[in-house]
Every structure is written in structure tokens, then in C-alpha cells.
């Protein structure tokens, strides 16, 4: 009986020691959540196209295969509006020949589109969300967008001063006082209103995609509103003006 009791006591002590060791192990182990790796944020299409390729060499490669190479190399989704291209005489099997070294993927894509369309059929692409769409230049940039731009820093404000006068007769007589008269002394000069933005508007319509503005036969409009200009034009025009349209990017291979 005493032996049995001793064994029970030994078993109880072992269980206590085992439980204490297990508790210490659990306390020493960091929480599982701390060991979970963060999922890397996927790259944008523009970021993928900005990667450089050491060398590119196509010799009479069909257009659709060249575009597939861009999609595979950049790891992006590309949709081609073949109906738009074929309506302008650009077929899927049109041979493309380019050769380049150490340039970005989007530059390779521009070379491919420029080679395929030539001078007569400018092509382009539009990036929206995670999809790059290829079509003719007029189709990828057909959407009209309105944006307002603050141009107050470009409109100069000047102060109106009356120039001082010099009494030449007094100078000739050797006088030292009363020679110079300052009509601005003792008064605050009038502030001239800000320059009319029409000059800036004329500059923009002549330099930034001129053919797109209504004054030149296009559809786009630009109007002054206080110290702002309000522009209604294509995404490309807004990109040129420094006002990118959220979630959309357009490039034409001209």
C-alpha cells in the first residue's frame, strides 16, 4: 500500500513538472500572428512596363506574337481591339522588325506599335486599372475629361508707379536740392489687377496638342474662371498639362 501511494505521489509530481514546462514553452513562443508574412503589394501596369530588358530583337515577327511577348515579359494583361486595327489595314500577322538594347518595356511596346502602324495609322494604348488596351490612337484617347487648374502663380501682379522726374534746368544751375521729384512719396501705389489669362490660354492651345482644341478645329475647350482655367479635353492633353486623370494613362506611338 505504501509503495502504491509513493508511486501516485511520484506520478503527480511528474504531471506538475510537465505542466509547468509546457506553460513555460507556450509563454516563450511568440504569438502565431507575429510570424505571418505580409503579402507583397502587386505592381501596377506602369511599374511593370518601366522594367528594362537587356536586349530585344524581332525579325519579321507577327504583330500579335510581338504583343504577346510584351505581355509575358511584363507580366501584365493586354487586350487588342483587332477590329479597330484591321479596319485601318493593320493585320494580326503584320511583320514587325525591331532591335534595341537596355530600354524599358513600354519603349519596346511603342516601337512595336510605331512599326506596325507606320506614319499613316498611329496606334496607342490605354491603361485602366490592371488592363492595357491597344487600339488606334484616336480610339484609346477618345474620352473627354473636364478638370480645373489653378494658374494664379502664372498670372503676374504688378504695382502702378509714376516714374520720378528730374529737373534738368536745376541740374545745369548746380542746384543740389529740388532736382529729383518722386511723385510716389507718401502714398500707396495702386495695384494693377492680375494679368488676363487669355495670353496663357493662347499659348496652351498653340503648343499642347493643338489639333484637339475647338479654336483649331478640334473638340476641346478651355475657359478662364478667376485665377483658374477650366479644360475639357482628352486624357492625353491633361497629362501634358500635368493633371493626370486618376486610374487612367494613355500613350500614343507617333
Helices and strands as residue ranges (DSSP letters): H 2-28, G 32-35, H 45-49, E 52-62, H 63-74, E 77-80, H 82-87, E 95-104, H 105-117, E 123-128, E 131-136, H 137-140, E 144-150, G 152-154, E 159-160, E 165-166, H 168-172, E 180-181, E 190-191, H 198-207, G 210-212, G 214-216, E 221-225, E 228-234, H 235-240, E 248-253
